[in-house]
Amino acid sequence: MFKPGDHISKDEQKAYYDDLRKQHEWECETFNKAQDCHMLAEFYQTVDGNYKKAAAWYKTLCDERDYSRSCSFFGTCLLAGRGTDKDPKAAFDYFKKGCALGSVEGCHNAGMMLRSTKYAEAGVKPDGNGAISYFKKACDQGFRNGCFMLSVVYLRGEAGAKKDMPQALKYAKKACDLQHTWGCINAVKMLETGDGVPKDVEEAKRLRKRAQELVEGEGGNVM
């Protein structure tokens, strides 16, 4: 495996990926495990850029093997029209299936579609309470983006959902605990201003420091 700082030629790189592709194909064919075949599909997508082949694998693994990540990945293909025809309604159905089978990405993506008006004409109408339900499922499994978006829906009262600032703060802080920088920042703003929640200057300072640590880890500054 290549390491940072290694100087490799294009021929060496090609040979490496050819070997890796053969390994994934052998594992999928030999063991016939959904996880191995999904990794092969990801290889086709990310390394080969063969979205059509990857999408076909994701669809098969979801439809025939109920492999949760493949359901979510195929939903993403359908939503973007990569490797298959663009179909937001079908994408939503695959996200829902992926979520039901345990995919946090499926839960999160289903929530993202329900908080938006973008897909209404395709048959996915905005539903803030539905979005909350899906984001909670993702958040409960430790998916930080799900916690953050749950906070946002409560904060703004999106798509018919009722604004709930204590809940918005709760999930912003949980997102922060899971190292989501903007979760920390939103919590700081609510605590400093007392926007729908009691002011807490000391807690705001703690979370501001946490946000700064997260941003500095990425080479930036915050607030």
C-alpha positions in Angstrom: 0.0 0.0 0.0 1.2 3.5 -0.8 2.3 5.8 2.0 2.3 9.6 2.2 5.5 10.8 0.6 6.0 7.8 -1.7 7.0 8.7 -5.2 5.1 6.4 -7.6 4.9 6.4 -11.3 1.6 6.2 -13.2 2.5 2.7 -14.3 3.0 1.7 -10.6 -0.3 3.3 -9.6 -2.2 1.6 -12.4 -0.7 -1.8 -11.5 -1.6 -1.2 -7.8 -5.2 -0.4 -8.6 -5.5 -3.3 -11.1 -4.3 -5.7 -8.4 -6.8 -4.1 -5.9 -9.6 -4.4 -8.4 -8.9 -8.1 -9.0 -8.7 -8.7 -5.3 -12.2 -7.1 -4.7 -13.6 -9.0 -7.7 -12.2 -12.3 -6.4 -13.5 -11.7 -2.9 -17.0 -10.9 -4.2 -17.1 -13.9 -6.5 -15.5 -16.3 -4.0 -17.2 -15.5 -0.8 -20.4 -13.9 -2.3 -20.7 -11.6 0.8 -22.8 -8.5 0.3 -20.1 -6.4 2.1 -17.4 -7.6 -0.3 -19.5 -7.0 -3.4 -20.4 -3.5 -2.1 -16.8 -2.7 -1.7 -16.2 -3.8 -5.3 -19.0 -1.4 -6.4 -17.5 1.4 -4.4 -14.2 0.7 -6.2 -15.9 0.9 -9.6 -17.4 4.2 -8.6 -14.5 6.0 -6.8 -11.5 4.6 -8.6 -12.7 3.6 -12.1 -15.4 6.3 -12.3 -17.7 3.7 -13.8 -20.9 4.9 -12.3 -23.1 2.7 -14.4 -21.4 -0.5 -13.3 -21.4 0.7 -9.7 -25.1 1.7 -9.7 -26.0 -1.7 -11.2 -24.2 -3.4 -8.3 -25.8 -1.2 -5.7 -29.3 -1.9 -7.0 -28.7 -5.6 -7.1 -27.3 -5.8 -3.6 -30.2 -3.7 -2.3 -33.0 -5.4 -4.2 -31.8 -9.0 -3.9 -29.6 -9.0 -0.7 -31.1 -6.2 1.4 -27.7 -4.7 2.0 -28.4 -1.4 3.7 -25.5 0.7 2.4 -26.1 -0.4 -1.1 -29.7 0.9 -0.8 -28.4 4.2 0.3 -25.7 4.4 -2.3 -28.1 3.5 -5.1 -30.5 6.2 -3.8 -27.6 8.7 -4.2 -27.1 7.5 -7.7 -30.8 8.0 -8.5 -30.8 11.4 -6.9 -27.8 12.7 -8.9 -28.6 10.7 -12.1 -25.1 9.1 -12.0 -25.0 5.7 -13.6 -28.7 5.5 -13.9 -31.7 7.7 -14.8 -32.4 10.6 -12.4 -35.4 9.7 -10.2 -35.8 11.6 -6.9 -38.9 9.7 -5.9 -37.2 6.3 -6.4 -34.1 7.7 -4.6 -36.3 8.6 -1.6 -37.7 5.0 -1.6 -34.2 3.5 -1.6 -33.1 5.9 1.2 -36.1 4.8 3.3 -35.3 1.1 2.7 -31.6 1.7 3.5 -32.7 3.4 6.7 -35.1 0.6 7.7 -32.2 -1.8 7.2 -29.9 0.2 9.4 -28.0 2.6 7.1 -27.5 6.0 8.8 -26.8 7.5 5.4 -30.2 6.3 4.3 -31.9 7.9 7.3 -30.0 11.2 6.9 -30.6 11.5 3.2 -34.3 10.7 3.6 -34.5 13.5 6.1 -32.7 15.9 3.8 -35.2 15.3 1.1 -38.2 15.8 3.4 -36.9 19.2 4.7 -36.6 20.5 1.2 -39.2 21.9 -1.3 -36.9 20.8 -4.2 -38.5 17.4 -4.7 -42.2 18.2 -4.3 -42.9 18.0 -8.0 -41.2 14.5 -8.0 -43.7 13.3 -5.4 -41.6 13.9 -2.2 -43.5 16.6 -0.4 -41.8 18.7 2.4 -42.5 17.1 5.8 -40.6 18.6 8.7 -41.9 16.1 11.2 -41.0 13.3 8.9 -37.5 14.8 8.5 -37.2 15.0 12.3 -38.0 11.3 12.6 -35.3 10.3 10.1 -32.7 12.6 11.5 -33.3 11.2 14.9 -32.7 7.7 13.7 -29.4 8.8 12.2 -28.4 10.9 15.3 -29.3 8.0 17.7 -26.7 5.9 15.8 -24.0 8.6 16.4 -24.2 10.2 12.9 -23.2 13.8 13.6 -24.7 15.3 10.5 -28.0 13.8 11.5 -27.8 15.4 14.9 -26.9 18.8 13.4 -29.7 18.7 10.8 -32.1 17.7 13.5 -31.1 20.8 15.4 -31.5 23.0 12.3 -35.1 21.7 11.7 -36.0 22.5 15.3 -34.3 25.8 15.2 -36.0 27.0 12.0 -39.3 25.1 12.3 -38.8 23.9 8.7 -41.4 22.3 6.5 -44.3 22.6 9.0 -42.3 21.3 12.0 -42.8 23.3 15.2 -39.9 25.4 16.4 -38.4 24.0 19.6 -35.3 25.9 20.8 -34.5 23.6 23.8 -34.5 20.6 21.4 -32.5 22.7 18.9 -29.9 23.3 21.6 -29.9 19.7 22.8 -29.1 18.4 19.3 -26.6 21.1 18.4 -24.7 20.2 21.6 -24.9 16.5 20.7 -23.6 17.3 17.2 -20.8 19.3 18.9 -19.9 16.4 21.1 -19.6 14.3 17.9 -17.2 16.9 16.5 -19.5 18.8 14.2 -18.1 22.4 14.3 -21.3 24.1 13.3 -23.2 22.3 15.9 -20.9 23.9 18.5 -21.2 27.3 16.9 -25.0 27.2 16.8 -25.1 26.1 20.4 -22.8 29.0 21.4 -25.0 31.5 19.7 -28.2 30.2 21.4 -26.5 30.1 24.8 -24.9 33.6 24.5 -28.2 35.3 23.4 -30.6 33.3 25.3 -32.5 32.6 22.1 -35.4 30.5 23.4 -33.1 28.9 26.0 -31.6 30.2 29.3 -28.4 32.1 28.9 -25.3 30.2 30.0 -22.1 32.1 29.4 -19.8 29.5 30.9 -21.2 26.7 28.8 -21.0 29.0 25.7 -17.3 29.6 26.5 -16.7 25.8 26.8 -18.4 25.1 23.5 -16.7 28.1 21.8 -13.3 26.6 22.8 -14.4 23.2 21.5 -15.4 24.8 18.1 -12.1 26.6 17.9 -10.2 23.3 18.6 -12.2 21.6 15.8 -11.5 24.4 13.3 -7.8 24.6 14.2 -7.6 20.9 13.5 -8.6 21.8 10.0 -6.2 24.8 9.8 -8.8 27.6 10.3 -10.3 30.0 12.7 -13.8 30.5 14.1 -15.7 33.5 15.3 
